[in-house]
Amino acid sequence: MVDMRSPKKDLKEDFQKLITRMENMILTGVFQPRERLVELKLAEKLGVSRFWIRDAFKILETKGLIRVIPYKGAMVCDLDEQEIETIFEVRAELDALATRRAAENVKKSDINLLKRMAKQFEESIHRGDFGEMISANDNFHDYIYELSKNQTLVQMINQLKARGHILRYHAWSSPDTLQRIQKEHQQFIEGLENKKYELLDELARRHISYSKDSYLLHLKAKKANLPK
């Protein structure tokens, strides 16, 4: 079969793949908070032109993942205490709303799929695969968000998730937190299946608090160790 796609369309798709790849490198910790991103090095590493990297920076900056500083270049974003609190204040309400809406729409087939997703998360913990843990947990909650059938709500949650991406790594280094997350996945499923709205509200707020609380403790410890 002849590929009838135009060269312009091919370039657009390739550029979108570049954006997705760079975004994933930030979200999975390949690039750390406050790390400088050098155009030339990135262009060589990713096999693209510096102009593409420069344009990609503009898009990643609008997503709140990097900050482009005049005459200094790009840097992966970090968050201070006030930013973290404001992000999670909004996230808690949006997550609770999405979960309530999901409970209104959920079907038996959805519950069965969520059970399999929760099982995948448990298996990733047993294997000690950190990247797979994050992916499995994201898949579980993303599916719940999609069940809300409100794409505006889903987009807002994803934007805030991206801004707070650096927080999850600190919380997930704790075996106790991972056990609580496993238990809460089962509670989410029970709450959705039986329309337990109060339980779902509490879970939605508590489930995302582990990352916030752990990172705030990390920031406080970091400040305490700074030279007086």
Secondary structure, 3 states (H helix, E strand, C coil): CCCCCCHHHHHHHHHHHHHHHHHHHHHCCCCCCCCEECHHHHHHHHCCCHHHHHHHHHHHHHCCCEEEECCCEEEECCCCHHHHHHHHHHHHHHHHHHHHHHHHHCCHHHHHHHHHHHHHHHHHHHHCCHHHHHHHHHHHHHHHHHHCCCHHHHHHHHHHHHHCHHHHHHHCCCHHHHHHHHHHHHHHHHHHHCCCHHHHHHHHHHHCHHHHHHHHHHHHHHHHCCCC
